Amino acid sequence: MPDGFWWLWTSTLVNRTGAFVLTFLSLYLTQELGYSAWYAGLVIALHGLGGVAGSPLGGMLTDRWGRRPTMIAGHLGTATGAAALAVVTSAVAVAVVVLLMGVTMQSVRPAIGATIADLVPEHERRRAYALNYWALNLGFAIAALGGGAAIVFGYRTLFLVEAAATVLCAVIVFLRLPETRPAVPAAAKGADAGAPLPKVSLVEVLRDGPFRTLVLLNLFVCLIFTAPWVGLPLTMAGEGLEPSAYGMVIAVNGVVIVGFQLLVNKITERRSPAALLTVSSLLFAAGTGATALAGTPLVFAATVVVWTLGEMVHVPTNAAATARLAPEHARGRYQGVMGMSWALSGFLAPILAGWIVDGPGPDVLWMACGVIGVIAAIGYATLLRRVLAEAEGAEGAGGSEGAGDAAVAEGASADPVATVAVAVAPVPAPETGGRKVSG
């Protein structure tokens, strides 16, 4: 992997290790500020809503402004929001700050995804996205442990720590990452040097049929992936289990990812993208659907293992497929639209899951998740198999050229500032209310 990738990986690890705001926001609002659980849920949903706007905004800025300035601005904006939460207490002010944090946090994701695609040759990209996602989860686990120990210092202290960690991310990007935005799109190489760059708007991205299908199917998977973070504690409480049991069960997700993500990537790295996305959707369907049959912590934990395996396969494969379908000069916008599907699920899933559990009941929620997962699997297998295979073949044929471009971006930028200074989830994943949402 290029050196620039490892600095980006380090930035992701630092960012997630200091991710305390969303992990403890609901507790802070209800226990320290005395707001209702309904208000806390609304604020967390506003964060997801901000992400819906922030992702395409970040994608546009990534392509127009550049990868580095978009990441630096997004990190500094998020740090400002985290610091502000240590000061503001009114209901309106907290809601506004969290909404804006949703915008700034999610705006960084397209720039990270595009930078990985710029730096890493195509045949290594899936591994690169898997490594970045592993760093995200490792940092998330450290933050959960560190936050539990630091809780004695107060929530506001944790928010200030996140602000400092996020500023450090901006510093890493400023000092160590180059600007990797391509100067000339691949399609224009050999053409008139004075020709204007092709214009790619959000509408034009959505007119890309195969990519639009990939985004829609990813939205289905994201809804399934996000549902357990709201529905599982409610379901376990309905079975008479203590909150501590839920804590142990959901911790299995992070343990499995940190322990086995690299192994899973090794096993899957040469497999067909459409086949992997199909299998991951079926794992999500099986894991969430089986939750309707669970009644003990051990069985609940087993269902988490199953859908976690789906997560480990899906996230890097989907990120690599997004990079594969995106034109070189529009990688930011494509990553932004894909990130929007993650953010939209972070807004919709908590509302839908809570409504279904309170209404028809948790069994209906889990059966619906199973059905949606199967539908997504059928979609990947029938609608995208040929498209992704053709794109992979085309990228592979140009792999040596792509590697050369990455090398140029790594060490020979024409920008003197970028040469002095050469953040993952997929995407991301961002977090929503303590839940990981990858973009």
C-alpha positions as CSV (number, residue, x, y, z in Angstrom):
1,M,0.0,0.0,0.0
2,P,1.2,3.6,-0.7
3,D,2.4,5.6,2.3
4,G,-0.4,8.1,1.8
5,F,-2.9,5.3,2.4
6,W,-1.4,4.4,5.8
7,W,-1.5,8.1,6.9
8,L,-5.2,8.0,5.9
9,W,-5.6,4.8,7.9
10,T,-3.9,6.4,10.9
11,S,-6.3,9.4,10.6
12,T,-9.3,7.0,10.6
13,L,-8.0,5.2,13.7
14,V,-7.4,8.5,15.6
15,N,-10.8,9.8,14.6
16,R,-12.7,6.7,15.8
17,T,-10.6,6.4,18.9
18,G,-11.9,9.8,20.0
19,A,-15.5,9.2,18.8
20,F,-17.3,9.9,22.1
21,V,-20.1,12.3,21.1
22,L,-22.5,10.0,19.3
23,T,-21.6,7.1,21.6
24,F,-22.7,8.9,24.7
25,L,-25.0,11.6,23.4
26,S,-28.3,10.0,24.4
27,L,-27.0,9.3,27.9
28,Y,-25.8,12.9,28.2
29,L,-29.1,14.4,27.0
30,T,-31.2,12.2,29.3
31,Q,-29.1,11.7,32.4
32,E,-27.2,15.0,32.7
33,L,-29.4,17.6,30.9
34,G,-32.7,15.9,31.9
35,Y,-34.3,15.7,28.4
36,S,-36.7,13.0,27.5
37,A,-35.8,9.8,25.6
38,W,-38.0,11.1,22.8
39,Y,-36.0,14.3,22.5
40,A,-32.7,12.3,22.5
41,G,-34.0,10.1,19.7
42,L,-35.1,13.2,17.7
43,V,-31.6,14.7,18.1
44,I,-29.9,11.5,16.9
45,A,-32.2,11.3,14.0
46,L,-31.3,15.0,13.1
47,H,-27.7,13.9,13.0
48,G,-28.6,11.3,10.3
49,L,-30.6,13.9,8.5
50,G,-27.6,16.2,8.4
51,G,-25.6,13.4,6.9
52,V,-28.1,13.1,4.1
53,A,-27.2,16.6,3.1
54,G,-23.5,16.4,4.0
55,S,-22.7,13.4,1.9
56,P,-23.6,14.8,-1.6
57,L,-22.2,18.2,-0.5
58,G,-18.9,16.5,0.5
59,G,-18.9,14.7,-2.8
60,M,-19.2,17.9,-4.8
61,L,-16.5,19.6,-2.8
62,T,-14.2,16.6,-3.2
63,D,-14.4,16.8,-7.0
64,R,-14.4,20.6,-7.2
65,W,-12.3,21.8,-4.3
66,G,-10.1,18.8,-3.7
67,R,-9.8,15.8,-1.3
68,R,-7.5,17.5,1.2
69,P,-9.4,20.7,1.8
70,T,-12.7,18.9,2.0
71,M,-11.3,16.5,4.7
72,I,-9.6,19.3,6.6
73,A,-12.7,21.6,6.6
74,G,-15.0,18.7,7.6
75,H,-12.8,17.6,10.4
76,L,-12.4,21.2,11.8
77,G,-16.2,21.7,11.5
78,T,-16.8,18.5,13.4
79,A,-14.3,19.4,16.1
80,T,-16.1,22.8,16.5
81,G,-19.4,21.0,16.9
82,A,-18.0,18.6,19.5
83,A,-16.5,21.5,21.5
84,A,-19.8,23.4,21.3
85,L,-21.7,20.5,22.8
86,A,-19.6,20.9,25.9
87,V,-21.0,24.4,26.3
88,V,-24.6,24.6,24.9
89,T,-27.5,23.2,26.9
90,S,-30.7,24.5,25.4
91,A,-32.8,22.1,23.4
92,V,-32.7,24.2,20.2
93,A,-29.0,24.8,20.4
94,V,-28.1,21.2,20.9
95,A,-30.3,20.1,18.0
96,V,-28.8,22.6,15.7
97,V,-25.2,21.7,16.7
98,V,-25.9,18.0,16.2
99,L,-27.6,18.6,12.8
100,L,-24.6,20.5,11.6
101,M,-22.2,17.9,12.9
102,G,-24.1,15.4,10.8
103,V,-23.3,17.6,7.8
104,T,-19.6,18.0,8.5
105,M,-19.0,14.4,9.6
106,Q,-20.6,12.9,6.6
107,S,-19.0,15.4,4.2
108,V,-15.6,13.9,5.0
109,R,-16.6,10.4,3.8
110,P,-16.6,11.0,0.1
111,A,-13.2,12.6,0.2
112,I,-11.8,9.6,2.1
113,G,-13.3,7.1,-0.3
114,A,-12.1,9.0,-3.3
115,T,-8.6,9.4,-1.9
116,I,-8.3,5.6,-1.4
117,A,-9.5,5.1,-5.0
118,D,-6.9,7.7,-6.2
119,L,-4.0,6.3,-4.2
120,V,-4.5,2.5,-4.4
121,P,-4.4,0.4,-7.6
122,E,-7.7,-1.2,-8.4
123,H,-6.7,-4.8,-7.6
124,E,-5.8,-3.6,-4.0
125,R,-8.7,-1.4,-3.4
126,R,-11.0,-3.9,-1.7
127,R,-8.3,-4.8,0.7
128,A,-7.6,-1.1,1.3
129,Y,-11.3,-0.3,2.1
130,A,-11.3,-3.4,4.4
131,L,-8.2,-2.2,6.3
132,N,-9.8,1.3,6.7
133,Y,-13.0,-0.3,8.0
134,W,-11.0,-2.4,10.4
135,A,-9.3,0.7,11.7
136,L,-12.7,2.3,12.2
137,N,-13.9,-0.6,14.3
138,L,-10.7,-0.9,16.3
139,G,-11.0,2.8,17.1
140,F,-14.7,2.4,17.9
141,A,-13.9,-0.5,20.4
142,I,-11.1,1.6,22.0
143,A,-13.5,4.6,22.4
144,A,-16.2,2.4,24.0
145,L,-13.6,1.1,26.6
146,G,-12.0,4.5,27.1
147,G,-15.3,6.2,27.4
148,G,-16.4,3.8,30.1
149,A,-13.3,4.6,32.1
150,A,-13.4,8.3,31.5
151,I,-17.1,8.7,32.3
152,V,-16.1,9.8,35.8
153,F,-14.6,13.0,34.3
154,G,-18.0,13.9,32.8
155,Y,-19.5,13.9,29.4
156,R,-18.3,17.3,28.5
157,T,-14.7,16.2,29.0
158,L,-15.3,13.4,26.5
159,F,-16.7,15.8,24.0
160,L,-13.6,18.0,24.3
161,V,-11.4,15.0,23.8
162,E,-13.3,14.2,20.6
163,A,-12.8,17.8,19.4
164,A,-9.0,17.5,20.1
165,A,-8.8,14.1,18.3
166,T,-10.6,15.4,15.3
167,V,-8.3,18.4,15.1
168,L,-5.4,16.0,15.1
169,C,-7.0,14.2,12.1
170,A,-7.1,17.5,10.3
171,V,-3.4,18.1,11.1
172,I,-2.5,14.6,9.8
173,V,-4.3,15.2,6.6
174,F,-2.7,18.7,6.2
175,L,0.9,17.5,6.9
176,R,1.0,14.0,5.4
177,L,-1.6,13.6,2.6
178,P,-1.1,14.8,-1.0
179,E,-3.9,16.3,-3.0
180,T,-4.9,13.3,-5.2
181,R,-7.7,14.8,-7.3
182,P,-6.9,13.9,-10.9
183,A,-5.9,16.9,-13.0
184,V,-7.2,15.4,-16.2
185,P,-9.9,12.7,-16.3
186,A,-8.9,9.4,-17.9
187,A,-11.3,9.8,-20.7
188,A,-9.7,13.1,-21.6
189,K,-6.1,11.8,-21.7
190,G,-4.7,12.3,-25.2
191,A,-7.4,14.8,-26.0
192,D,-7.2,18.5,-26.3
193,A,-5.4,19.7,-23.2
194,G,-7.5,22.8,-23.2
195,A,-10.8,21.0,-23.2
196,P,-13.0,21.7,-20.2
197,L,-13.5,18.9,-17.6
198,P,-16.8,17.1,-18.0
199,K,-19.5,18.4,-15.8
200,V,-21.1,15.7,-13.5
201,S,-24.1,16.9,-11.4
202,L,-25.9,14.9,-8.7
203,V,-28.7,14.3,-11.2
204,E,-26.3,12.9,-13.8
205,V,-24.8,10.6,-11.2
206,L,-28.3,9.3,-10.4
207,R,-28.9,8.8,-14.1
208,D,-26.2,6.2,-14.2
209,G,-28.4,3.1,-14.2
210,P,-26.0,0.4,-12.8
211,F,-24.7,2.8,-10.1
212,R,-28.3,3.8,-9.2
213,T,-29.1,0.2,-8.7
214,L,-26.0,-0.3,-6.5
215,V,-27.1,2.6,-4.3
216,L,-30.7,1.4,-4.0
217,L,-29.6,-2.1,-3.1
218,N,-27.1,-0.7,-0.6
219,L,-30.0,1.3,1.0
220,F,-31.9,-2.0,1.5
221,V,-28.8,-3.5,3.2
222,C,-28.2,-0.4,5.3
223,L,-31.7,-0.5,6.6
224,I,-31.2,-4.1,7.7
225,F,-27.8,-3.3,9.2
226,T,-29.1,-0.3,11.2
227,A,-32.2,-2.0,12.5
228,P,-30.5,-4.2,15.2
229,W,-28.9,-1.1,16.8
230,V,-32.4,0.0,17.7
231,G,-34.6,-3.1,17.6
232,L,-32.2,-5.5,19.3
233,P,-32.2,-3.8,22.8
234,L,-36.0,-3.5,22.6
235,T,-36.4,-7.1,21.6
236,M,-34.1,-8.4,24.4
237,A,-35.9,-6.2,26.9
238,G,-39.2,-7.7,25.8
239,E,-37.7,-11.1,26.5
240,G,-37.0,-10.0,30.1
241,L,-33.2,-9.7,29.7
242,E,-31.2,-7.0,31.5
243,P,-29.6,-4.1,29.6
244,S,-26.2,-5.5,30.6
245,A,-27.0,-8.6,28.5
246,Y,-27.5,-6.4,25.4
247,G,-24.2,-4.7,26.1
248,M,-22.4,-8.1,26.0
249,V,-24.3,-9.3,22.9
250,I,-23.7,-6.2,20.8
251,A,-20.1,-6.1,21.8
252,V,-19.7,-9.3,19.8
253,N,-20.0,-7.2,16.7
254,G,-16.9,-5.2,17.4
255,V,-15.0,-8.2,18.7
256,V,-15.6,-10.3,15.6
257,I,-14.7,-7.4,13.2
258,V,-11.5,-6.5,15.0
259,G,-10.5,-10.2,15.3
260,F,-11.5,-11.5,11.9
261,Q,-11.8,-8.6,9.3
262,L,-8.4,-9.2,7.9
263,L,-8.9,-12.9,7.6
264,V,-12.3,-12.4,5.9
265,N,-10.7,-10.0,3.5
266,K,-8.0,-12.6,2.7
267,I,-10.6,-15.2,1.9
268,T,-12.7,-12.9,-0.3
269,E,-10.2,-10.7,-2.0
270,R,-10.2,-12.7,-5.3
271,R,-14.0,-13.3,-5.4
272,S,-16.6,-11.8,-7.7
273,P,-18.0,-8.5,-6.3
274,A,-21.6,-9.4,-7.2
275,A,-21.2,-12.8,-5.6
276,L,-19.8,-11.3,-2.4
277,L,-22.6,-8.7,-2.2
278,T,-25.2,-11.4,-2.8
279,V,-23.7,-13.6,0.0
280,S,-23.4,-10.6,2.4
281,S,-27.1,-9.8,1.8
282,L,-28.1,-13.4,2.6
283,L,-26.0,-13.3,5.8
284,F,-27.7,-10.1,6.8
285,A,-31.1,-11.7,6.0
286,A,-30.2,-14.9,8.0
287,G,-28.8,-13.1,11.0
288,T,-31.5,-10.5,11.4
289,G,-34.3,-12.9,10.5
290,A,-33.2,-15.5,13.0
291,T,-33.4,-12.9,15.7
292,A,-37.1,-13.5,15.8
293,L,-36.4,-17.0,17.1
294,A,-33.9,-16.0,19.8
295,G,-34.7,-15.9,23.5
296,T,-31.4,-16.2,25.3
297,P,-28.2,-14.0,25.3
298,L,-26.2,-16.9,23.6
299,V,-28.7,-17.2,20.7
300,F,-28.9,-13.5,20.3
301,A,-25.1,-13.3,20.2
302,A,-25.1,-16.1,17.5
303,T,-27.4,-14.0,15.3
304,V,-25.1,-11.0,15.7
305,V,-22.1,-13.1,14.6
306,V,-24.0,-14.0,11.4
307,W,-25.0,-10.5,10.3
308,T,-21.6,-9.2,11.4
309,L,-20.0,-11.6,8.9
310,G,-22.3,-10.0,6.3
311,E,-21.1,-6.5,7.4
312,M,-17.5,-7.5,7.1
313,V,-18.0,-8.8,3.5
314,H,-20.4,-6.0,2.4
315,V,-18.7,-2.8,3.4
316,P,-15.3,-3.1,1.6
317,T,-16.9,-4.8,-1.4
318,N,-19.5,-2.1,-1.8
319,A,-16.9,0.7,-1.4
320,A,-14.7,-0.9,-4.0
321,A,-17.7,-1.4,-6.4
322,T,-18.5,2.3,-6.0
323,A,-15.0,3.3,-6.9
324,R,-15.0,0.9,-9.8
325,L,-18.2,2.3,-11.4
326,A,-17.3,6.0,-10.8
327,P,-15.5,8.0,-13.6
328,E,-12.2,9.2,-12.3
329,H,-13.1,12.9,-12.4
330,A,-16.4,12.2,-10.5
331,R,-15.3,9.9,-7.7
332,G,-16.2,12.3,-5.0
333,R,-19.8,12.8,-6.2
334,Y,-20.3,9.0,-6.6
335,Q,-18.9,8.4,-3.1
336,G,-21.2,11.2,-1.9
337,V,-24.3,9.6,-3.4
338,M,-23.4,6.2,-2.0
339,G,-22.7,7.8,1.4
340,M,-26.2,9.4,1.3
341,S,-27.7,5.9,1.3
342,W,-25.9,5.2,4.5
343,A,-27.0,8.5,6.1
344,L,-30.6,8.1,4.9
345,S,-30.8,4.6,6.6
346,G,-29.4,6.2,9.7
347,F,-32.3,8.6,9.7
348,L,-35.1,6.2,8.7
349,A,-34.2,2.9,10.4
350,P,-34.4,4.1,14.0
351,I,-37.8,5.6,13.3
352,L,-39.1,2.6,11.4
353,A,-37.7,0.0,13.8
354,G,-39.1,1.8,16.8
355,W,-42.5,2.1,15.2
356,I,-42.6,-1.6,14.2
357,V,-41.5,-2.8,17.6
358,D,-44.2,-0.7,19.3
359,G,-46.8,-1.6,16.8
360,P,-46.9,-5.0,15.1
361,G,-44.1,-6.3,17.3
362,P,-40.4,-7.2,17.1
363,D,-41.0,-10.5,15.2
364,V,-42.4,-8.5,12.3
365,L,-39.3,-6.3,12.3
366,W,-36.9,-9.2,12.0
367,M,-39.0,-11.1,9.4
368,A,-39.1,-7.9,7.4
369,C,-35.3,-7.6,7.6
370,G,-35.0,-11.1,6.4
371,V,-37.2,-10.5,3.4
372,I,-35.5,-7.3,2.5
373,G,-32.1,-9.1,2.7
374,V,-33.3,-11.8,0.3
375,I,-34.6,-9.1,-2.1
376,A,-31.2,-7.3,-2.0
377,A,-29.4,-10.6,-2.7
378,I,-31.6,-11.3,-5.7
379,G,-31.0,-7.8,-7.0
380,Y,-27.2,-8.1,-6.7
381,A,-27.2,-11.5,-8.4
382,T,-29.5,-10.6,-11.3
383,L,-29.0,-6.9,-11.9
384,L,-25.3,-6.2,-11.2
385,R,-23.4,-9.5,-11.8
386,R,-22.5,-8.7,-15.4
387,V,-22.0,-4.9,-14.9
388,L,-19.5,-5.3,-12.0
389,A,-17.7,-8.1,-13.8
390,E,-17.2,-6.0,-16.9
391,A,-16.1,-3.0,-14.8
392,E,-13.7,-5.2,-12.9
393,G,-12.2,-6.5,-16.2
394,A,-11.9,-3.0,-17.6
395,E,-10.2,-1.8,-14.5
396,G,-7.9,-4.8,-14.4
397,A,-6.8,-4.1,-18.0
398,G,-5.8,-0.6,-17.0
399,G,-4.3,-1.7,-13.6
400,S,-0.7,-0.9,-14.5
401,E,-1.7,2.6,-15.7
402,G,-3.8,3.1,-12.5
403,A,-0.8,2.0,-10.3
404,G,1.4,4.5,-12.2
405,D,-1.1,7.3,-11.6
406,A,-1.2,6.4,-7.9
407,A,2.6,6.6,-7.8
408,V,2.5,10.0,-9.4
409,A,-0.1,11.2,-7.0
410,E,1.9,9.8,-4.1
411,G,5.2,11.4,-4.9
412,A,5.1,13.8,-7.8
413,S,2.4,16.3,-7.4
414,A,2.6,19.5,-9.4
415,D,1.3,21.4,-6.5
416,P,4.2,22.5,-4.3
417,V,2.0,22.6,-1.2
418,A,0.7,19.1,-1.9
419,T,4.3,17.8,-2.3
420,V,5.1,19.0,1.2
421,A,2.0,17.3,2.7
422,V,1.0,14.1,0.9
423,A,-9.9,9.7,7.2
424,V,-13.1,5.1,6.5
425,A,-15.9,4.0,5.7
426,P,-16.5,3.3,3.9
427,V,-17.5,4.6,4.1
428,P,-18.1,5.2,5.8
429,A,-18.8,4.3,8.3
430,P,-20.0,7.2,10.3
431,E,-21.9,6.5,13.5
432,T,-25.5,7.4,14.3
433,G,-26.4,7.5,17.9
434,G,-23.6,5.1,18.9
435,R,-24.4,2.9,15.9
436,K,-21.9,2.4,13.2
437,V,-23.1,3.5,9.8
438,S,-20.5,2.9,7.2
439,G,-20.2,5.1,4.1
